[in-house]
Amino acid sequence: MEKKKVWVVGHKHPDSDSICSAISYAYLKNAINQKEDVEYEARRAGEVNPETAYILERFGVEAPELVEDAGSQVKDIKMRKTEGVSSHISIRKAWDMMKDQDIATLPVVNTRNKLEGLIVTGDIAESYMDVYDNETLAIARTQYKNIIETLAGKLLSGNEHGYFVKGKVVIGTATSEVLKDKIESDDLVILSDREDAQLLAIEENCSCIVVSNGFGASEKVLEAAKEKEVVIISTPYDTFTAARLINQSMPIKFFMARDNFTTFTLDDLLSDVKKTMSEVRHRDFPVVDDDMNYIGMISRRNLLSFDKKQIILVDHNEKSQALNNIDDAEVVEIIDHHKIGDLQTLAPVYFRNQPLGCTGTIVYQMYKENGVEIEPKIAGLLCSAIISDTLMFRSPTCTPVDKMVGEELAKIAGVDVEELAIKMFEAGSNFAEKTEEEILNQDFKIFHAGDVAFGVDQVSAMGKKQLDEVKARLIPALDAMIEEKKIDMVFVMLTDILTESTDLICGGEGAREVAQKAYPKATGEDSLWLEGVVSRKKQLIPSFMSSIDA
């Protein structure tokens, strides 16, 4: 049985706490999970920053899979596993298959399961109604095997795997003299049991003889047919019925849609699928992978019922920081240490929010509460998350519990806190190979105060020199950041971990005034120096909220 996946995911532009806590909490949930049909998987909602990449590499853990949208996808609905058919089958066989399966569309695939086209009931109905000339059977390159199946026939002579590719269809009811004038080389002739007519058709180099009314052929006829490689088929139908049915033996590739049809992939969002379906008249749609390998079929009725994605949010509870289309998912848990945000759920959920410096500290507590042993690599991740979020226990958000847990986890992981912190922060402050956009997005969050939307990025380093260099690069990029994020203001905290201070740069109309009002004693020309300010969550954001609302 395929297990139901539950994502454990942090916020957009994830920091180390967001990713490390997601991995660690997914591991814990699987350890205590009593439902065999459920599996918890860590995900990330953005690129891994260099600091987090160092942590993951150091403790030998792979980065979670990237997801950007919580909306339901094609993979979340039950699709119809209609078997693909060859383009060589007859329209009659396709019609019979559709009736047997009560479907209106057949996917056409090649021998490698690549989707080649679609045949729908409308195509077949059109083929029945259209008047084709007597050369169409050859133009369609009809296989003799198809003719045998369509006419419920029996092969008396020749190769059923051959193709009728030249000539026309002739009804041989006339006298021998008239018939001789009508039959040309490579024609297909529908005859009765008249031996003279059959021999005449063979002498005129026909390619195939269809004998009606269940009649056969004499040894003389069969010998002549063998010598000239003529196919002879016996059908139980009379001449009129055989003539009427024979065009139904044409291959579906002659009628199928090859280009003008819509396909979906497993990763397509159902919101996009619904929009496309409303604009297209097709009833059924094939699902393929990126290489056009056929997977299954879906229709509008498949969209009426589907399982929403189940998601556990860690390190955030605000809609603006969550995956896109989070309202389309089912949030089942929230584990966080920030202020209560605006995210709403349809049903009650397990919501654990504690005034601690790091989500990793909460996850540690939950391991202890459930009696689950913390492996060294998980301890390393949680310890790193605490070091990162508390700036090695220097942030005002850091509580005695955070420090105690961080030191305990360091023992389990077998690491030195100060050595790990230095290596982490050095990795995170290597700005030379990053673009300005990458730096601004590595720890960026959006907040709202009344009608004002503002973003705050925090860049930390173990010294002022690195921060001054990156500051000169970031100031010219702020206007583009405001436009891209569709916000009113942007602030960047350039935080010096050693001196426990922040150089704040401001972008957007009124941004500097908001910051100056929040910190009246701050000074600086192109930025504001905030002595003792290192926490975005506990120091900067509350002050800005009060400044904007005042």
FIDREN-333150 format. One line per field, with one value per residue (C-alpha): residue number from 1; residue in three letters; z, y, x. Coordinates in Angstrom, 1 decimal. Each point is the difference from the previous one (the first is absolute). Layout:
N
num = NUM; ... $
residu = ala; ... $
up = Z; ... $
north = Y; ... $
east = X; ... $
% end
This chain:
550
num = 1; 2; 3; 4; 5; 6; 7; 8; 9; 10; 11; 12; 13; 14; 15; 16; 17; 18; 19; 20; 21; 22; 23; 24; 25; 26; 27; 28; 29; 30; 31; 32; 33; 34; 35; 36; 37; 38; 39; 40; 41; 42; 43; 44; 45; 46; 47; 48; 49; 50; 51; 52; 53; 54; 55; 56; 57; 58; 59; 60; 61; 62; 63; 64; 65; 66; 67; 68; 69; 70; 71; 72; 73; 74; 75; 76; 77; 78; 79; 80; 81; 82; 83; 84; 85; 86; 87; 88; 89; 90; 91; 92; 93; 94; 95; 96; 97; 98; 99; 100; 101; 102; 103; 104; 105; 106; 107; 108; 109; 110; 111; 112; 113; 114; 115; 116; 117; 118; 119; 120; 121; 122; 123; 124; 125; 126; 127; 128; 129; 130; 131; 132; 133; 134; 135; 136; 137; 138; 139; 140; 141; 142; 143; 144; 145; 146; 147; 148; 149; 150; 151; 152; 153; 154; 155; 156; 157; 158; 159; 160; 161; 162; 163; 164; 165; 166; 167; 168; 169; 170; 171; 172; 173; 174; 175; 176; 177; 178; 179; 180; 181; 182; 183; 184; 185; 186; 187; 188; 189; 190; 191; 192; 193; 194; 195; 196; 197; 198; 199; 200; 201; 202; 203; 204; 205; 206; 207; 208; 209; 210; 211; 212; 213; 214; 215; 216; 217; 218; 219; 220; 221; 222; 223; 224; 225; 226; 227; 228; 229; 230; 231; 232; 233; 234; 235; 236; 237; 238; 239; 240; 241; 242; 243; 244; 245; 246; 247; 248; 249; 250; 251; 252; 253; 254; 255; 256; 257; 258; 259; 260; 261; 262; 263; 264; 265; 266; 267; 268; 269; 270; 271; 272; 273; 274; 275; 276; 277; 278; 279; 280; 281; 282; 283; 284; 285; 286; 287; 288; 289; 290; 291; 292; 293; 294; 295; 296; 297; 298; 299; 300; 301; 302; 303; 304; 305; 306; 307; 308; 309; 310; 311; 312; 313; 314; 315; 316; 317; 318; 319; 320; 321; 322; 323; 324; 325; 326; 327; 328; 329; 330; 331; 332; 333; 334; 335; 336; 337; 338; 339; 340; 341; 342; 343; 344; 345; 346; 347; 348; 349; 350; 351; 352; 353; 354; 355; 356; 357; 358; 359; 360; 361; 362; 363; 364; 365; 366; 367; 368; 369; 370; 371; 372; 373; 374; 375; 376; 377; 378; 379; 380; 381; 382; 383; 384; 385; 386; 387; 388; 389; 390; 391; 392; 393; 394; 395; 396; 397; 398; 399; 400; 401; 402; 403; 404; 405; 406; 407; 408; 409; 410; 411; 412; 413; 414; 415; 416; 417; 418; 419; 420; 421; 422; 423; 424; 425; 426; 427; 428; 429; 430; 431; 432; 433; 434; 435; 436; 437; 438; 439; 440; 441; 442; 443; 444; 445; 446; 447; 448; 449; 450; 451; 452; 453; 454; 455; 456; 457; 458; 459; 460; 461; 462; 463; 464; 465; 466; 467; 468; 469; 470; 471; 472; 473; 474; 475; 476; 477; 478; 479; 480; 481; 482; 483; 484; 485; 486; 487; 488; 489; 490; 491; 492; 493; 494; 495; 496; 497; 498; 499; 500; 501; 502; 503; 504; 505; 506; 507; 508; 509; 510; 511; 512; 513; 514; 515; 516; 517; 518; 519; 520; 521; 522; 523; 524; 525; 526; 527; 528; 529; 530; 531; 532; 533; 534; 535; 536; 537; 538; 539; 540; 541; 542; 543; 544; 545; 546; 547; 548; 549; 550 $
residu = met; glu; lys; lys; lys; val; trp; val; val; gly; his; lys; his; pro; asp; ser; asp; ser; ile; cys; ser; ala; ile; ser; tyr; ala; tyr; leu; lys; asn; ala; ile; asn; gln; lys; glu; asp; val; glu; tyr; glu; ala; arg; arg; ala; gly; glu; val; asn; pro; glu; thr; ala; tyr; ile; leu; glu; arg; phe; gly; val; glu; ala; pro; glu; leu; val; glu; asp; ala; gly; ser; gln; val; lys; asp; ile; lys; met; arg; lys; thr; glu; gly; val; ser; ser; his; ile; ser; ile; arg; lys; ala; trp; asp; met; met; lys; asp; gln; asp; ile; ala; thr; leu; pro; val; val; asn; thr; arg; asn; lys; leu; glu; gly; leu; ile; val; thr; gly; asp; ile; ala; glu; ser; tyr; met; asp; val; tyr; asp; asn; glu; thr; leu; ala; ile; ala; arg; thr; gln; tyr; lys; asn; ile; ile; glu; thr; leu; ala; gly; lys; leu; leu; ser; gly; asn; glu; his; gly; tyr; phe; val; lys; gly; lys; val; val; ile; gly; thr; ala; thr; ser; glu; val; leu; lys; asp; lys; ile; glu; ser; asp; asp; leu; val; ile; leu; ser; asp; arg; glu; asp; ala; gln; leu; leu; ala; ile; glu; glu; asn; cys; ser; cys; ile; val; val; ser; asn; gly; phe; gly; ala; ser; glu; lys; val; leu; glu; ala; ala; lys; glu; lys; glu; val; val; ile; ile; ser; thr; pro; tyr; asp; thr; phe; thr; ala; ala; arg; leu; ile; asn; gln; ser; met; pro; ile; lys; phe; phe; met; ala; arg; asp; asn; phe; thr; thr; phe; thr; leu; asp; asp; leu; leu; ser; asp; val; lys; lys; thr; met; ser; glu; val; arg; his; arg; asp; phe; pro; val; val; asp; asp; asp; met; asn; tyr; ile; gly; met; ile; ser; arg; arg; asn; leu; leu; ser; phe; asp; lys; lys; gln; ile; ile; leu; val; asp; his; asn; glu; lys; ser; gln; ala; leu; asn; asn; ile; asp; asp; ala; glu; val; val; glu; ile; ile; asp; his; his; lys; ile; gly; asp; leu; gln; thr; leu; ala; pro; val; tyr; phe; arg; asn; gln; pro; leu; gly; cys; thr; gly; thr; ile; val; tyr; gln; met; tyr; lys; glu; asn; gly; val; glu; ile; glu; pro; lys; ile; ala; gly; leu; leu; cys; ser; ala; ile; ile; ser; asp; thr; leu; met; phe; arg; ser; pro; thr; cys; thr; pro; val; asp; lys; met; val; gly; glu; glu; leu; ala; lys; ile; ala; gly; val; asp; val; glu; glu; leu; ala; ile; lys; met; phe; glu; ala; gly; ser; asn; phe; ala; glu; lys; thr; glu; glu; glu; ile; leu; asn; gln; asp; phe; lys; ile; phe; his; ala; gly; asp; val; ala; phe; gly; val; asp; gln; val; ser; ala; met; gly; lys; lys; gln; leu; asp; glu; val; lys; ala; arg; leu; ile; pro; ala; leu; asp; ala; met; ile; glu; glu; lys; lys; ile; asp; met; val; phe; val; met; leu; thr; asp; ile; leu; thr; glu; ser; thr; asp; leu; ile; cys; gly; gly; glu; gly; ala; arg; glu; val; ala; gln; lys; ala; tyr; pro; lys; ala; thr; gly; glu; asp; ser; leu; trp; leu; glu; gly; val; val; ser; arg; lys; lys; gln; leu; ile; pro; ser; phe; met; ser; ser; ile; asp; ala $
up = 0.0; -0.9; 3.0; 0.5; 0.1; 2.6; -0.7; 2.8; -1.4; 1.2; -1.4; -3.2; -0.3; 2.7; 2.6; 1.8; 2.7; -2.6; -1.8; 2.9; 2.1; -3.0; -0.5; 3.7; 0.6; -3.0; 1.5; 3.3; -1.5; -1.9; 3.2; 2.0; -2.9; 0.7; -3.5; -2.4; -3.0; 0.8; -0.5; 1.0; -2.3; 0.4; -2.7; -0.5; -1.4; -1.5; -0.8; 2.6; 1.2; 0.4; 3.8; -0.1; -2.8; 2.2; 2.9; -2.2; -1.5; 3.3; 1.5; -3.1; -0.7; -3.4; -0.6; -0.1; -3.3; -1.2; -0.2; -0.8; 0.0; 2.4; -2.6; -1.0; -3.1; -2.6; 2.0; 2.9; -1.9; -1.1; -3.7; -2.4; -1.0; -3.6; -1.8; -3.0; -3.4; -3.2; -2.9; -2.2; 1.5; -2.0; 0.7; 0.5; 2.7; 1.6; 0.0; 1.6; 2.7; 0.8; 0.4; 2.2; 2.2; -0.1; -1.0; -2.7; -0.5; -0.7; 0.4; -2.9; 1.0; -1.8; 1.1; 2.5; 1.6; -1.4; -0.6; -3.7; -0.1; 1.0; -1.7; 1.2; -0.7; -2.1; -2.3; -0.5; -0.6; -2.6; -1.7; -0.3; -1.4; -2.5; -3.5; -0.9; -3.5; -0.8; 0.3; 3.6; 1.5; -1.7; 0.7; 3.7; -0.3; 1.4; 1.4; -1.2; 3.6; 0.6; -2.9; 1.3; 3.5; -1.3; -2.4; 2.6; -2.7; -0.4; -1.8; -2.8; -1.7; 0.4; 2.8; 2.4; 1.2; -3.4; -1.0; -2.7; -1.3; -3.7; -2.1; 0.6; 1.4; -2.8; 0.5; -2.3; -0.8; -3.8; -2.8; -0.7; -2.9; 2.0; 3.0; -2.1; -1.0; 3.6; 1.8; -0.1; 1.5; 3.8; 0.5; 2.8; -1.4; 1.8; -1.7; 0.5; -0.4; -3.8; -0.8; -3.4; 1.5; 2.8; -2.6; -2.2; 2.9; 0.7; -3.7; 0.1; 2.9; 2.7; 3.5; 2.0; -0.5; 2.6; -0.5; 1.3; 1.6; 1.7; -3.2; -0.5; -2.9; -2.0; 0.0; -3.5; 1.2; 3.1; -2.0; -2.4; 2.9; 1.7; -3.2; -0.3; 3.8; 0.0; 3.3; 0.1; 2.9; 0.5; 1.8; 1.2; -1.1; -3.3; -2.7; 1.0; 3.7; -0.7; -2.3; 2.7; 2.8; -1.7; 0.4; 3.8; -0.2; -0.7; 2.7; 2.5; -0.8; -3.1; 2.2; 3.3; 1.3; 0.0; 1.0; 0.9; 3.5; 3.5; 2.5; 3.7; 2.2; 3.5; 1.4; -1.6; 2.5; 0.0; -0.1; -3.3; -1.2; 0.7; -1.9; -3.0; 0.0; 0.0; -3.2; -1.9; -1.3; 0.5; 2.5; 1.0; 0.3; 0.1; 2.8; -1.0; 1.6; -1.2; -2.8; -1.3; 1.5; 0.3; 3.7; 0.0; -0.8; 1.9; -0.6; 1.6; 2.4; 1.4; 1.4; 2.1; 2.7; 0.9; 3.1; 1.0; 0.9; 3.7; 1.4; 3.3; 0.3; 2.0; 0.9; -1.4; 0.2; -2.3; -3.4; -1.7; 1.1; -0.9; -3.2; -2.9; 0.1; 3.6; 0.3; -2.5; 2.4; 3.3; 2.7; 2.7; 2.4; 0.7; 2.1; 0.4; 2.3; -1.7; 0.7; -1.0; -3.7; -2.4; -1.2; 0.3; -0.1; -0.7; 2.9; 3.4; -0.2; 2.4; 0.5; 2.2; 0.4; 2.7; 0.8; -0.7; -2.1; -2.5; -1.4; 0.4; 3.8; -0.2; -2.2; 2.5; 2.8; -2.1; -0.5; 3.8; 0.6; -2.3; 1.2; -3.4; 0.0; -1.8; -2.5; -0.2; -3.5; 1.1; 3.1; -2.3; -2.0; 3.0; 1.7; -3.2; -0.3; 3.6; -0.6; -3.2; 1.4; 3.3; -1.5; 2.2; 3.0; -0.4; -1.3; 2.4; -1.2; 1.5; 3.2; 2.6; -1.4; -3.4; 1.3; 2.2; -3.0; -2.4; 2.3; 0.6; -3.7; -0.6; 2.3; -1.8; -3.4; 1.3; -1.1; 1.7; 0.0; -0.7; -2.8; -1.7; 0.3; -1.6; -2.9; -0.5; 0.0; -2.2; -2.6; 0.2; -0.3; -3.2; -2.2; -2.8; -2.1; 0.6; -2.0; 1.7; -0.6; 1.7; 3.0; 0.4; -0.3; 2.3; 3.2; -1.3; 1.7; -0.7; 2.7; 0.0; 2.3; -0.9; -3.8; -0.1; -1.2; 0.7; -0.4; 2.3; -1.0; 2.6; -1.0; 2.8; 0.1; 2.5; -0.8; -1.2; -3.1; -1.8; 0.8; -1.3; -3.3; -0.5; 1.1; -3.0; -2.3; 1.5; 0.2; -3.8; -0.1; 2.5; -2.5; -2.2; 3.1; 0.9; -3.6; -0.1; 3.3; -0.5; 3.4; 1.3; 1.8; 0.5; 2.8; 0.2; 3.3; -0.3; 3.3; 1.5; 2.3; 1.9; 0.9; 0.4; -2.2; -3.3; -2.8; -1.5; -3.7; -1.0; -3.4; -1.1; 0.6; 3.8; 0.9; 1.7; 1.9; 1.3; 1.2; 1.5; 1.9; 1.3; 1.1; 0.6; 1.2; -3.1; -2.2; -3.5; -3.5; -2.4; 2.9; 3.7; 2.6; 2.6; 3.0; 1.8; -2.6; -1.5; 0.0; -2.8; 1.8; 3.5; -0.5; -3.5; -1.1; 3.2; -0.1; -3.7; 0.6; 2.7; -2.2; -3.0; 2.0; 2.1 $
north = 0.0; 3.4; 2.2; 3.3; 2.7; 2.8; 2.9; 1.6; 3.3; 3.4; 3.5; 1.6; 1.1; -2.6; 0.5; -2.8; -0.4; -0.4; -2.8; -1.7; -0.1; -1.3; -2.9; -0.8; 0.3; -2.3; -2.6; 0.3; -0.4; -3.1; -1.4; 0.3; -0.5; -2.8; 0.2; -2.2; 1.8; 3.4; 1.3; 3.3; 1.7; 3.2; 2.6; 3.5; 3.0; 1.7; -0.3; -1.2; 2.8; -0.6; -0.2; -2.7; -1.8; -0.2; -1.4; -2.7; -1.0; -0.1; -2.4; -2.0; 0.8; 0.7; 3.2; -0.5; 0.1; 3.4; 0.9; 3.3; -0.6; -1.7; -0.3; -3.4; -1.5; -2.6; -2.6; 0.5; -1.1; -3.5; -0.3; -2.6; -2.5; -0.4; -2.2; 1.7; -1.5; -0.3; 2.4; -3.1; -1.4; 0.4; 2.6; -2.9; -1.5; 3.4; 0.4; -3.4; 0.8; 3.3; -1.7; -2.8; 2.5; 2.7; 2.7; 2.7; 0.3; -2.4; 1.1; -1.1; -1.0; -1.4; -3.1; 2.1; 1.3; 3.5; 1.8; 0.4; 1.3; -0.5; -1.7; 1.0; -1.2; 3.1; -1.0; -3.4; 1.3; 2.4; -2.8; -1.9; 3.0; 1.2; -1.5; -1.3; -1.0; -3.5; 0.9; 1.3; -3.5; 0.0; 3.6; -0.8; -2.9; -2.6; -3.2; -3.2; -1.1; 2.9; -1.0; -3.6; 1.2; 2.5; -2.5; -2.8; -1.8; -2.8; 0.1; -2.6; 1.2; 2.6; 2.1; 1.6; 2.4; 1.6; 3.3; 1.1; 3.0; 0.4; -0.5; 0.3; -2.1; -1.8; -1.8; -3.1; -0.7; 0.6; -2.4; -1.1; 2.4; 3.0; -1.1; -0.2; 3.6; 1.1; -1.7; 1.6; -1.0; 0.1; 0.3; -1.6; -2.0; -1.1; -3.2; -2.9; -3.7; 0.3; -1.7; 1.6; 3.5; -0.8; -1.3; 3.0; 2.4; -1.8; 0.1; 3.8; 0.2; 1.0; 0.3; -1.5; -1.9; 0.1; -3.0; 0.7; -2.2; -2.2; -1.6; -1.2; -0.5; -3.1; -1.5; 1.4; 3.5; -0.4; -1.2; 3.0; 2.4; -1.5; 0.4; 3.7; 0.7; 1.0; 0.2; -1.9; 0.6; -1.8; 2.0; -1.2; 3.3; 0.4; 2.2; 3.1; -0.3; -0.7; 3.1; 2.1; -1.2; -0.1; 3.7; -0.5; -2.1; 3.2; 0.7; 2.7; 1.9; 1.2; 1.7; 0.7; 3.5; 0.3; 3.6; 1.8; -1.6; 1.0; -2.0; 0.4; -1.1; -1.4; 3.3; 2.2; 1.9; -0.8; 3.7; 0.3; -3.3; 1.2; 3.2; -1.8; -2.6; 2.9; 1.4; -3.3; -2.1; -3.4; -2.3; -2.0; 1.1; -2.1; 0.3; -0.4; 0.4; 2.5; -2.4; -0.5; -3.4; -0.8; -0.5; 0.2; 2.0; 2.6; 1.8; 2.8; -2.4; -1.1; 3.5; -0.2; -2.0; -0.2; 0.0; 3.3; 0.1; -0.4; 2.3; 0.7; 3.5; 0.6; 3.3; 2.2; 0.5; 3.0; -0.4; 2.3; -2.2; -3.4; -1.9; 1.4; -1.0; -1.2; 0.5; -2.9; -2.4; -1.5; 1.3; -2.7; 1.4; 3.2; 0.0; 3.5; 2.6; 3.2; 2.3; -1.3; 0.9; 0.1; -3.6; -1.6; -3.7; -1.6; -2.4; 0.0; -0.9; -0.8; 3.4; 0.2; 3.5; 0.8; 3.2; -1.6; 1.1; -2.8; -2.6; -2.5; 0.3; -0.9; -3.0; -1.2; 0.2; -2.1; -2.7; -0.1; 0.0; -3.0; -1.9; -0.1; -0.1; 2.8; -1.2; 1.9; 1.3; 1.3; 1.5; 1.7; 1.5; 1.2; 1.4; 1.9; 1.4; 1.4; 1.5; 1.6; 1.4; 1.3; 1.2; -2.4; 0.8; 3.8; 1.0; 1.4; -2.7; -2.6; -1.4; -2.1; -3.0; 0.6; 0.2; -3.1; -2.0; 1.2; -1.1; -3.4; -0.5; 0.9; -2.9; -2.5; 1.2; 0.0; 3.6; 3.2; 2.8; 2.8; -1.9; -0.9; 3.5; 1.6; -2.5; 0.5; 3.8; 0.1; -2.2; 2.3; 3.2; -1.0; 2.6; 0.3; -2.7; 1.1; 2.4; 2.9; -1.7; -3.2; 1.9; 1.9; -3.2; -2.3; 0.9; 2.3; 0.3; 2.2; 1.6; 2.1; 3.0; 1.4; 0.7; 0.0; -3.0; -0.1; -2.5; -0.7; -1.9; -0.8; -0.6; -1.0; -0.2; -0.4; 3.4; 3.5; -0.1; -2.6; 1.9; 3.3; -1.7; -1.5; 3.2; 1.9; -2.6; -0.3; 3.7; 0.4; -3.3; 1.0; 1.7; -3.1; -2.1; 2.2; -0.4; -3.7; -0.8; 2.6; 1.6; 3.6; -0.1; -2.3; -0.1; -2.0; -0.8; -0.3; -1.6; -0.3; -3.0; 0.9; 3.5; -0.9; 3.0; 0.6; 2.4; 0.5; 1.1; 1.2; 0.1; 1.4; 3.2; 0.7; -2.9; 2.0; 2.0; -3.2; -1.3; 3.4; 0.2; -3.5; 0.7; 3.8; -0.2; -1.9; 2.0; -0.4; 1.5; -2.9; -2.3; 0.0; -1.5; -2.0; -0.8; -3.2; -0.9; -3.5; -1.6; 0.6; -1.8; 1.4; 3.4; 1.4; -1.1; 1.0; 3.4; 0.5; -1.1; 2.6; 2.6; -0.6; -0.3; 3.1 $
east = 0.0; 1.3; 0.5; -1.7; 2.7; -0.1; 2.4; 1.9; 1.1; 1.4; -0.5; 1.0; 3.7; 0.8; 2.7; 1.8; -2.7; -2.7; 1.7; 1.7; -3.2; -2.0; 2.4; 0.2; -3.8; -0.7; 2.4; -1.8; -3.5; 1.1; 1.5; -3.2; -2.5; -2.5; -1.6; 1.8; -1.7; 1.5; 3.5; 1.4; 2.5; 2.0; -0.3; 1.5; -1.8; 3.1; 3.7; 2.5; 2.2; 3.8; -0.2; -2.7; 1.9; 3.1; -2.1; -1.6; 3.3; 1.8; -2.6; -0.5; -3.6; -1.6; -1.9; -3.8; -1.7; -1.0; -3.7; -1.5; -3.8; -2.3; -2.8; -1.3; 1.6; -1.0; 1.9; -2.4; -3.1; -1.0; 0.5; -1.4; 2.6; -1.2; 2.4; 1.7; -0.6; 2.1; -0.7; -0.3; -3.2; -3.2; -2.6; -2.4; 2.2; 0.4; -3.8; -0.5; 2.5; -1.7; -3.3; 1.4; 1.7; -2.7; 2.4; 0.1; 3.7; 2.9; 3.6; 2.3; 3.5; 3.0; 2.0; 1.9; -3.2; 0.5; -3.3; -0.5; -3.6; -3.7; -2.9; -3.5; -3.5; -0.6; 2.9; -1.5; -3.5; 1.4; 1.8; -3.3; -1.9; 2.6; -0.1; 3.4; 1.0; 1.2; 3.6; -0.1; 0.6; 3.4; 0.8; -0.5; 2.5; -2.4; 1.5; -1.6; -0.2; -2.4; -2.2; -0.2; -1.0; -2.6; -1.6; 0.2; 1.9; 2.5; 3.3; 0.1; 3.2; 2.8; 1.5; -2.5; 2.7; 0.3; -1.6; -2.4; 1.9; -0.9; -3.1; -3.7; -2.9; -2.0; -3.3; 0.2; -3.6; 0.2; 0.7; 3.5; 0.4; -1.2; 2.0; 3.2; -0.4; -0.6; 2.8; 3.5; 3.3; 0.1; -3.8; -2.0; -2.9; -3.1; -1.4; -2.3; 1.0; 0.4; 3.3; 0.3; -0.4; 2.6; 2.5; -0.6; 0.7; 3.2; 1.0; -0.6; 2.5; -2.4; 1.5; -2.9; -3.2; -2.8; -2.3; -3.6; -2.7; 2.6; 1.1; 3.5; 2.3; 1.0; 3.5; 0.5; -0.8; 2.2; 2.9; -0.3; -0.3; 3.1; 2.0; -0.9; -0.1; -3.6; -1.8; -3.3; -2.5; -3.3; -2.7; -3.4; -1.6; -1.8; 1.6; -2.1; 0.9; 3.6; 0.2; -1.7; 2.3; 3.3; 0.8; -0.3; 3.2; 2.0; 2.6; -0.8; 3.1; -1.9; -2.6; 1.7; 0.9; 3.8; 0.7; -3.2; -0.6; 0.8; 2.1; 0.8; 2.8; -0.1; 1.4; -2.6; -2.1; -3.7; -0.9; 1.8; -1.5; -3.5; 0.6; 1.4; -2.9; -2.5; 1.5; 0.3; -2.9; 1.7; -1.6; 3.1; 3.6; 3.2; 2.6; 3.6; 3.4; 2.7; 1.1; -3.6; -0.2; -3.7; -1.3; -3.8; -3.1; -2.0; -3.3; -2.0; -1.7; 3.4; 0.3; -3.2; 1.7; 3.7; 2.2; 1.5; 3.6; 0.6; 2.6; 1.7; 1.4; 3.2; 1.6; -2.8; -3.8; -0.6; -1.6; 2.5; 2.9; -1.7; 0.0; -2.0; -3.7; 0.3; -3.8; -0.5; 1.9; -1.0; 2.3; 0.0; 2.6; 2.0; 3.2; 1.3; 1.7; -1.2; -3.0; -3.4; -0.6; -3.0; 0.0; -3.4; -1.0; -3.3; 0.2; 1.7; 3.7; 2.8; 1.6; 3.1; 1.4; 2.6; 1.9; 3.4; 2.9; -0.3; -2.4; 2.8; -0.3; -3.7; 0.7; 2.6; -2.6; -2.4; 2.7; 0.3; -3.7; -0.5; 3.0; 1.7; 3.8; 1.7; 2.6; 3.3; -0.8; -3.4; 1.6; 2.5; -2.8; -2.0; 3.1; 0.9; -3.6; 0.2; 3.5; -1.3; -3.2; 1.5; 3.3; 1.9; -2.2; 0.7; -3.5; -2.6; -2.3; 2.2; -1.3; 1.8; -1.9; 1.4; 3.6; -0.5; -1.5; 2.7; 2.8; -1.7; -0.4; 3.6; 1.1; -2.2; 1.3; 3.6; 0.7; 1.4; -2.6; 2.4; 1.9; -3.3; -1.3; 3.1; -0.1; -3.7; 0.2; 3.0; -1.8; -3.0; 2.0; 1.9; -1.6; 2.5; -1.6; -3.6; -2.1; -1.7; -3.3; 1.2; 1.2; -3.2; -2.1; 2.1; -2.0; -2.8; -3.4; -3.0; -2.1; -3.2; -0.9; -3.4; 0.1; 3.8; 2.0; 3.7; 2.7; 3.0; 3.1; 2.7; 3.6; 2.4; 3.8; 2.8; 1.4; -0.8; 2.3; -2.0; -3.2; 1.3; 0.9; -3.4; -1.7; 1.4; -1.4; -3.5; -1.0; -0.4; -2.1; -2.7; -2.4; 0.0; -0.7; -3.0; -1.4; 0.5; -1.6; -2.8; 0.6; 0.3; 3.3; 3.0; 2.5; 3.3; 1.6; 3.7; 0.7; 3.5; -0.1; 3.1; -1.0; -3.7; -1.1; -1.8; 0.6; -3.5; -0.4; -3.5; -1.7; -3.4; -1.9; -0.2; 2.1; 2.8; -2.6; -1.6; 3.4; 1.0; -3.3; 0.5; 3.6; 0.3; 3.6; 1.2; 2.5; 1.5; -0.2; -0.8; -1.0; -0.9; 2.3; -2.0; 2.1; -1.1; -2.6; 0.5; -3.5; -2.4; -2.8; 0.3; 1.6; -0.5; -3.4; -1.9; 1.6; -0.9; -3.5; -0.5; 1.7; -2.3; -3.2; 0.8 $
% end
